[in-house]
Amino acid sequence: MSNSERDLQSIWSFMDGVAFTQGYVDAAGTRTRYVNAGPSDAPVVVMVHGMGGTWENFIANFAEFSKHFNTYAFDLKGHGYSDKPDEPYAVSGYVDQLEGFVETLGLKDVSMFGLSIGGWISTKFTLRRPDLVKRLIVMSAWGRTRINETEEDRQKGMQFLAQRAQSVADPTIEKMDKVFSQLIADPKQRMLDLLTLRMRVYAQPNMVRTMENVFAGIMPPHWDENVLTDEELKSINRPTMVIASPDCKDEFLVMAHEYKGLIPGVEWCEVLGASHWPQWETADQVNKASIAFFKG
């Protein structure tokens, strides 16, 4: 596929046949952008995106999910078009927002579908409110103690954060493509429409400060205060699936194996041909496996 052919693709091609609603709701004091599709009387699924993302992280999943579920996704605070208070965005604060979102909309028996930090948030929410959660899927697992982190690992992490910061300070398509190269391995899948959406989000006022707050939330002491312990993962009593990308040898794969080794009765799903965004890169595989799991 040539660059010109790639540039003609649209993320909305995934949604052009879907009846959906986009709106805003107050979630624990945060004005929160969200999207909803699917029958109102169907089982509920709530999707939680990754760091720096928006609800559109799941745009390749909505059409299939909405055939079976009353499906929601939303922008975390500091992300997308939700409110951006000037404070470090720790996982505990995201969980407060998620809890407020679920309660404000009156959702019950919710199945959680979390990507990266969204999986960390969804797991913490499951631990906090097991009365509201029916099932849990975690993709590109995160949030564990970095026991064997090397200096090379730390340098890669710092380079990633520096690249994100630079992309926000002066957002261009070229910089967005570099950001997405760490999420989507195949350049042909990094369509211009997807990059342009992220560029518009990053071009909002005060986004440099906002991204500093996003990064602060995953630094000490916030990381250490919110880390998922062995005891917490062992105590999860809701059916859980971990979706891992074995082709991508990174800390997320390491942590996925830790989830697998600790959560009782966990269902393990490996998807080939994906890196950090399996729900996008291998949408057909992920949709099939996750829908089957949520349907029990």
C-alpha positions in Angstrom: 0.0 0.0 0.0 1.4 3.4 -1.0 1.4 6.4 1.3 -1.3 8.0 -0.9 -3.5 4.9 -0.5 -2.9 4.9 3.2 -3.8 8.6 3.5 -7.2 8.0 1.8 -8.2 5.6 4.7 -10.4 6.9 7.5 -10.8 5.8 11.0 -14.5 6.5 10.5 -14.8 3.7 8.0 -15.0 1.5 11.1 -18.1 3.5 12.3 -19.9 4.6 9.2 -22.5 1.9 9.6 -22.8 2.1 13.4 -25.6 4.0 15.2 -23.8 5.7 18.1 -24.0 8.6 20.5 -21.2 10.9 21.6 -21.6 13.2 24.5 -20.3 14.5 27.9 -21.1 13.4 31.4 -19.8 14.5 34.8 -17.7 11.7 36.2 -16.5 12.3 39.8 -16.2 16.0 39.0 -14.5 15.5 35.6 -16.4 16.6 32.4 -15.9 13.4 30.4 -16.3 12.8 26.7 -17.8 9.4 25.9 -19.3 7.4 23.2 -22.0 4.7 23.3 -23.3 2.2 20.8 -25.3 -1.0 20.9 -28.7 -2.1 22.4 -29.5 -0.3 25.7 -30.8 -3.6 27.2 -27.7 -5.6 26.2 -24.9 -6.5 28.6 -22.6 -3.6 29.3 -18.9 -3.2 28.2 -16.8 -0.2 29.1 -13.5 0.3 27.3 -10.6 2.2 28.9 -7.9 3.6 26.5 -4.1 3.9 26.9 -1.9 6.7 28.1 -2.1 9.7 25.8 -5.0 8.2 23.9 -8.7 8.8 23.4 -11.8 6.7 23.2 -10.9 6.3 19.5 -8.3 3.8 20.5 -11.2 1.3 20.2 -12.7 2.6 17.0 -11.8 -0.7 15.2 -13.8 -2.6 17.9 -17.0 -0.7 18.2 -18.9 -2.1 15.2 -18.5 -5.7 16.3 -18.9 -5.1 20.0 -22.1 -3.1 19.5 -23.8 -6.0 17.9 -23.6 -7.9 21.2 -23.1 -5.3 23.9 -24.2 -1.9 25.2 -20.7 -0.5 24.6 -19.1 2.6 26.1 -15.7 4.2 25.9 -14.6 7.5 27.3 -11.6 9.9 27.4 -9.6 9.8 30.7 -9.1 13.1 32.4 -6.2 15.0 30.9 -6.8 13.1 27.6 -8.8 13.7 24.5 -11.5 16.2 25.0 -12.3 15.5 28.7 -11.4 18.0 31.4 -7.7 18.6 32.1 -7.3 19.8 35.8 -3.8 20.9 36.7 -2.7 18.0 38.8 -0.7 14.7 38.4 -2.9 12.1 36.9 -2.4 9.1 39.1 -4.1 5.8 38.5 -6.2 6.2 41.6 -7.7 9.4 40.1 -8.5 7.7 36.9 -10.3 5.0 38.9 -12.3 7.7 40.7 -13.3 9.0 37.2 -14.2 5.5 36.0 -16.3 4.8 39.1 -18.1 8.1 38.7 -18.7 7.4 35.0 -20.3 4.0 35.7 -22.3 5.3 38.6 -23.6 8.4 36.9 -24.8 6.4 33.9 -26.3 3.8 36.2 -24.4 0.9 34.7 -24.5 -2.5 36.3 -22.7 -5.8 35.7 -20.0 -4.1 33.7 -17.4 -6.0 31.7 -14.2 -4.0 31.5 -11.9 -3.9 28.4 -8.7 -2.1 29.2 -5.6 -1.2 27.1 -2.2 -0.6 28.7 -2.8 1.9 31.5 -6.5 1.4 30.8 -6.0 -2.3 31.8 -4.2 -1.2 35.0 -7.1 1.2 35.8 -9.7 -1.5 35.0 -8.0 -4.0 37.2 -7.9 -1.5 40.1 -11.5 -0.7 39.5 -12.4 -4.4 39.6 -10.6 -4.7 43.0 -12.3 -1.6 44.3 -15.9 -2.3 43.0 -16.3 -6.0 42.4 -20.0 -5.5 42.9 -20.1 -3.5 39.6 -17.8 -5.7 37.5 -18.8 -8.9 35.7 -15.7 -9.7 33.6 -12.3 -8.1 32.9 -10.0 -8.1 29.9 -6.5 -6.6 30.1 -4.4 -5.9 27.0 -0.8 -4.8 27.0 -0.7 -5.3 30.8 0.9 -2.6 32.9 1.2 -1.4 36.5 3.5 -4.0 38.1 6.7 -3.4 40.0 9.6 -3.1 37.7 11.9 -5.6 39.4 14.4 -6.4 36.7 14.4 -3.1 34.9 17.8 -2.4 33.3 19.5 0.9 32.6 18.7 0.3 28.9 15.0 -0.1 29.8 15.1 3.1 31.8 16.7 5.0 28.9 14.1 3.6 26.5 11.4 4.8 28.8 12.9 8.3 29.1 13.3 8.5 25.3 9.6 7.6 24.9 8.5 10.3 27.3 10.8 12.8 25.7 9.4 12.0 22.3 5.9 12.4 23.6 6.7 15.7 25.2 8.3 17.0 22.0 5.3 15.9 20.0 3.0 17.9 22.2 5.1 21.0 22.3 5.1 21.2 18.5 2.6 18.7 17.0 3.2 17.7 13.4 2.1 14.6 11.4 5.7 13.4 11.3 6.0 13.5 15.1 2.6 11.8 15.5 3.9 9.0 13.2 6.9 8.6 15.5 4.6 8.4 18.5 2.4 5.8 16.8 5.4 3.8 15.6 5.7 2.7 19.3 2.0 1.6 19.3 1.4 0.2 15.8 4.4 -1.6 14.2 3.1 -1.7 10.6 3.4 1.8 9.0 0.5 0.9 6.7 -1.8 0.7 9.7 -0.8 4.2 10.9 -3.4 6.0 8.7 -3.2 9.7 8.3 -6.7 10.2 9.8 -5.6 8.5 13.0 -2.4 10.7 13.2 -4.4 13.9 12.5 -6.9 13.2 15.3 -4.0 12.9 17.8 -2.4 16.0 16.4 -5.6 18.0 17.0 -5.8 16.7 20.5 -2.2 17.7 21.2 -2.7 21.1 19.7 -5.2 22.1 22.4 -4.3 24.9 24.8 -2.1 24.1 27.7 -1.3 20.6 26.4 2.4 20.8 27.3 1.4 21.2 31.0 -1.3 18.6 30.7 1.2 16.0 29.3 3.6 16.8 32.2 0.7 15.9 34.5 0.1 12.7 32.6 3.8 11.7 32.9 3.9 12.8 36.6 1.1 10.3 37.3 3.3 7.3 36.3 6.4 8.6 38.2 7.3 8.0 41.9 5.6 8.3 44.2 2.4 7.8 42.2 3.5 4.6 40.4 4.6 3.0 43.7 1.3 4.1 45.5 -0.8 2.5 42.7 1.3 -0.5 41.7 -0.7 -3.8 41.4 0.7 -6.1 44.1 0.8 -9.9 44.0 -1.8 -10.0 46.7 -4.2 -7.8 44.7 -3.9 -9.9 41.6 -4.4 -13.1 43.5 -7.5 -11.7 45.1 -9.3 -11.0 41.8 -12.5 -13.0 41.8 -14.0 -12.0 38.5 -13.4 -14.0 35.2 -10.3 -12.4 33.6 -8.6 -12.6 30.3 -5.2 -11.3 29.5 -4.4 -10.5 25.8 -0.7 -10.5 25.1 1.4 -9.7 22.0 4.3 -12.2 22.1 5.9 -10.7 19.0 6.6 -7.5 21.1 9.3 -8.3 23.7 8.8 -5.5 26.1 7.8 -4.8 29.7 4.1 -5.1 28.8 4.7 -8.7 27.8 6.6 -9.4 31.0 3.8 -7.9 33.1 1.2 -9.8 31.1 2.9 -13.1 32.2 2.9 -11.8 35.8 -0.9 -11.2 35.6 -1.2 -14.7 34.1 0.7 -16.3 36.9 -1.2 -14.6 39.7 -4.9 -14.1 38.7 -6.9 -17.2 39.7 -8.4 -19.0 36.7 -7.1 -16.4 34.2 -7.8 -17.0 30.5 -4.7 -16.4 28.4 -4.9 -15.1 24.8 -1.9 -14.5 22.5 -2.3 -12.5 19.3 0.4 -12.7 16.7 1.3 -9.8 14.4 0.7 -7.1 17.0 2.8 -4.8 19.2 1.2 -2.4 21.8 -2.2 -2.0 20.1 -3.5 -5.5 19.5 -7.1 -4.1 19.5 -6.2 -2.1 16.3 -3.4 -4.1 14.7 -5.2 -7.5 15.0 -8.7 -6.2 15.5 -10.4 -9.3 14.0 -8.5 -11.6 16.3 -9.1 -9.5 19.4 -12.8 -8.9 18.6 -13.5 -12.6 18.1 -11.7 -13.7 21.3 -12.9 -10.9 23.6 -16.5 -11.0 22.5 -16.6 -14.8 23.0 -15.1 -14.3 26.5 -17.5 -11.5 27.5 -20.4 -13.6 26.3 -19.2 -16.3 28.7 
